[in-house]
Amino acid sequence: MYQEAKKSFLSFKTKEEEEEEKQSARFFECAELILSWLSPSDLALISSTCKSLHQLSKSITTIRSSDASRNFENNPIPFINTCDSQPYSYFIYTPTQILSLSSPHPSQQWGQLARSNLQNKILDLSEKPILYPKPTSISSLSVGNSYGCVCKDCLAGKSDGETQCPCSRLKPEFLTGLVVDSEVMTECGPTCVCDFGCANRLTQHGVIVHLRIIKQSRKGWGLYAAQFIRRGEFICEYAGELLTTTEARRRQQTYDQYAAGGQFSSALLVVREHLPSGKACLRINIDATRIGNIARFINHSCDGGNLLTVLVRNAGALFPRLCFFASRGILEGEELVFSYGDIRLRSNGLQCYCGSSACVGILPSEET
Ligand SMILES: C[S@@+](CC[C@H](N)C(=O)[O-])C[C@H]1O[C@@H](n2cnc3c(N)ncnc32)[C@H](O)[C@@H]1O
């Protein structure tokens, strides 16, 4: 009798306790949404405050390491790390080039929990994560009075690849895998009447091949094939923030200082396109260090690697894009690598661990 009375007394909840419990349940539902906006260090900090938040943070970390592309690409691109405890590399994802963000702290939701009740109510999970502040996508910027095509079927034409489409300077050798040097090619773009299904938009459908990102003790994260990739197949474009040359130089100085302190990888690429006149050169600075796509993980190889870089111009688009294609058949499990350049300005530059027989020992470095 006494035992029964004690039990019912203990399970009795006051109104205040019930209200507190409800509030705590609501807090954890909201926490799922808020935590997916946090950087890894803030996530770790909050996970140390209580057991429930620790569990939530762990689930978010698992989701983050299962897809670097955050659902932006056609297939998940997982992180795999067997050399230390870093589960993923943190950066903000953009599948295409964007104009440089002036905000010093852009943020993006990453790691939403699919089975959250609250999320099911207010979020469509097929949506891409939001990038804040909202960037300007370069593909939406077109040149005034520019050309475009009005073809019904842009690549219909002769079997040798010659087509009537004015936007198509697609090298036929590309598709048969014979080209080995850097080329410039053109595709249909924003000013054409054709839609995204057009065959002359090879590089505009995101990453189609299966890839993974693996960490190595000496080179850091690298991009690897998770399937056999045919020679000439499109891999990805180099997406990031487009910078002015002044801003690129400023950032490179900061990155060099961080790199000197160790454990920092920058991903600022300078592309120079020699214009047909031969007199001028168009310079494009793409920084994928804080905002970029999976191309930011491609490491250097002194022997030129297995990738071919191609500048692709979409008809009517203001800027060309740097795209990677397989320069030969690539086996599943092989690392995707290309040459960062031939110039080594700094004799005390970073040590190269490409492992090729052509290895010079130092990573390329140029004046930004
Ligand atoms: C564009 S990032 C490539 C991804 C980088 N490994 C990471 O962990 O994020 C360029 C940096 O990767 C490293 N890296 C690239 N290729 C390398 C190589 N062959 N040997 C050593 N380090 C390399 C250098 O730190 C370089 O500054």
Ligand as a Chemical Component Dictionary entry (heavy atoms), coordinates in Angstrom:
data_LIG
# 
_chem_comp.id                   LIG 
_chem_comp.type                 NON-POLYMER 
_chem_comp.pdbx_formal_charge   0 
_chem_comp.three_letter_code    LIG 
# 
loop_
_chem_comp_atom.comp_id 
_chem_comp_atom.atom_id 
_chem_comp_atom.alt_atom_id 
_chem_comp_atom.type_symbol 
_chem_comp_atom.charge 
_chem_comp_atom.model_Cartn_x 
_chem_comp_atom.model_Cartn_y 
_chem_comp_atom.model_Cartn_z 
_chem_comp_atom.pdbx_ordinal 
LIG C1  C1  C 0  43.201 22.574 -53.872 1  
LIG S1  S1  S 1  43.774 21.894 -52.381 2  
LIG C2  C2  C 0  43.546 20.177 -52.625 3  
LIG C3  C3  C 0  42.792 19.542 -51.465 4  
LIG C4  C4  C 0  43.567 19.427 -50.189 5  
LIG N1  N1  N 0  44.438 18.255 -50.219 6  
LIG C5  C5  C 0  42.658 19.404 -48.969 7  
LIG O1  O1  O 0  42.910 18.621 -48.038 8  
LIG O2  O2  O -1 41.706 20.193 -48.921 9  
LIG C6  C6  C 0  45.485 22.190 -52.600 10 
LIG C7  C7  C 0  46.330 21.786 -51.405 11 
LIG O3  O3  O 0  46.395 20.366 -51.277 12 
LIG C8  C8  C 0  47.692 19.948 -50.925 13 
LIG N2  N2  N 0  48.268 19.187 -52.052 14 
LIG C9  C9  C 0  47.783 19.105 -53.307 15 
LIG N3  N3  N 0  48.545 18.309 -54.061 16 
LIG C10 C10 C 0  49.544 17.889 -53.286 17 
LIG C11 C11 C 0  50.684 17.057 -53.520 18 
LIG N4  N4  N 0  50.936 16.505 -54.687 19 
LIG N5  N5  N 0  51.532 16.869 -52.481 20 
LIG C12 C12 C 0  51.304 17.422 -51.275 21 
LIG N6  N6  N 0  50.253 18.205 -50.992 22 
LIG C13 C13 C 0  49.381 18.442 -51.988 23 
LIG C14 C14 C 0  48.489 21.222 -50.660 24 
LIG O4  O4  O 0  48.344 21.546 -49.311 25 
LIG C15 C15 C 0  47.772 22.235 -51.510 26 
LIG O5  O5  O 0  47.954 23.547 -51.047 27 
# 
loop_
_chem_comp_bond.comp_id 
_chem_comp_bond.atom_id_1 
_chem_comp_bond.atom_id_2 
_chem_comp_bond.value_order 
_chem_comp_bond.pdbx_ordinal 
LIG C1  S1  SING 1  
LIG S1  C2  SING 2  
LIG S1  C6  SING 3  
LIG C2  C3  SING 4  
LIG C3  C4  SING 5  
LIG C4  N1  SING 6  
LIG C4  C5  SING 7  
LIG C5  O1  DOUB 8  
LIG C5  O2  SING 9  
LIG C6  C7  SING 10 
LIG C7  O3  SING 11 
LIG C7  C15 SING 12 
LIG O3  C8  SING 13 
LIG C8  N2  SING 14 
LIG C8  C14 SING 15 
LIG N2  C9  SING 16 
LIG N2  C13 SING 17 
LIG C9  N3  DOUB 18 
LIG N3  C10 SING 19 
LIG C10 C11 SING 20 
LIG C10 C13 DOUB 21 
LIG C11 N4  SING 22 
LIG C11 N5  DOUB 23 
LIG N5  C12 SING 24 
LIG C12 N6  DOUB 25 
LIG N6  C13 SING 26 
LIG C14 O4  SING 27 
LIG C14 C15 SING 28 
LIG C15 O5  SING 29 
# 
